[in-house]
Amino acid sequence: MDLSTIYEVGFKYNDEQFVLRKLRNFLDLNALYAFDTTYMLLRIIKEDVISSYVFSGTGYMVNSNGFGGKGTGRFYKFGSGILVKKDGTMIDPSTGAFRKKMSAFFYDCPALVDKINDKVYKRNQIDEIIAYYKVNCPQKE
């Protein structure tokens, strides 16, 4: 079996749905993902024309002792909501230049891009943006 053809694997854990999914890196979701494609473990929020997932991870932060010496550190968890189109392109709308990122993500719907740039839709209105896209923008199969 050629594993490069596997697009996604889904499973349920503690009554939550997850998917290990092959995605195209788009608009700097995370600096750790600098290649064209990567597999990411995502918690499913809603799957649709524009799907919503939570991408979680763990990092380590070093605490300096203030005297140039080595200090202690701590692990921390982070989570970020991402949007994914059917073609696998993704975006994290919670970080960075919202209008610029969303305009590039929704390039195929000029009317929506205009509404985002005119501040009709803002960062806290993701559900409304997705609803507008589903109703007013042609979907590619």
N, C-alpha and C positions, 0 to 999 in steps of 0.2 A: 504494500500500500504506500502510495506517495503522500506523505504527511503535509507537503506544501499545498495540497489542494483542500485541506480542511479549513473551513471558514470559521466555524464556531462549535463549541461544546457547552451544553447547558447542564445545570444541576441545581438541586435544592438542598439547602443547609439551614437548619434551625428555622424552618418555615419561611425562608427568604429565597428568592430565585436569583441565581448567578449565571453568568455566561463568560466563558473564556473565548474571546472573540478577536479575530484578525481585523485590524483597523489600519487605515491609512493615516499617517501623521499629518495633521492639517492645522495650520495657524498656531503652532507652538503650544500644544496642549501641556507639555511638560518638557523641560530641557533635557530630561533623561532619555527622551524618545526622539533621537535625531535621525532616524532612518525612515525610509518610505513606508514601511509596514512594521507592525509589531503586534504581538498578542498581549491583550490586557484582560485582567480579571475585573469584571464589572458587576455590581449589584443592580439588578433590573428595577427600575422605577416604573417605566411604561414603554412598551414597544409599539411603534406606529411608523408613520411616514418619517417623522423625526422622532427618534427614540431617546428616552431619558435614562441615564444610568448614573451611578455613583462610583467613582474611581477612588479607591482608598489605598493608603500606603503607610509605611513607617519610615521615619528618618532619625538621624542622630545629631544632636546639637552639642558641641563642646562648649563648656563653660570655662572661661579663662579665670585664673586667680588674680588677675590684675597686675602681676609682677613679671609678665613675660614667660612665666613657667607654664607647665602643663596643668590643666585643671581637670575637673570632673566633667561628665557629660550626662545627657539623659536622652532616652528614646522618646519620640513623640509620634502620635498618629495624625494623619490628615485625611481629609475627604474632600472631594470636589465633584460637583455635578457636571456632567458633560452631555452634550447633544450629539447624536450620530445620525447621519443620513443613510438611506438605503445603500448607497454606493460605498459606505464605510468612512467617508470623511467625517471628522469630528472637531468639536470646539468646546472649550471651557469658557462659558460666557461670564463667569464670576471674576475673572482676572483680566487685567490689561485694558487696552483701549476698546471698550465695548462696541461702539459704533463701527469702528474700523474692522474689527474681527467679525461682527455679525453681518456687516455689508458684504464681506468677502465670502462668508459661509452661505449666505442666501443670494449669491450673485445671480442665480437663475430666476429670481423674482424681483424685477426692478421696482415694482410698486411697494413691496415690503421694504426694500433697501431705502427708498425715499422716506417711508414712515419712520424707519429707525434713525436715519440721518436728520430728520426734522424733529426728532425727540417725541414723536407720537407714542412710540414704544420705548421703554427704558429697561434697564437691567433687571428690575424686579417684576417684569411682565413677560417672563419667558413663556408661560402657558398661553397667554394671549397672542404672542408672536407665532407660536407653533399652530394655534388654531387658525390664525389668518393665513398662514402658509398652506395649510391643508385645504382650505376652502377656495383661496384665490390664486393659487400658483399651480401651474401644470406639473404633474409628477412624472418622472421618467421611470420606466420599468426596467 
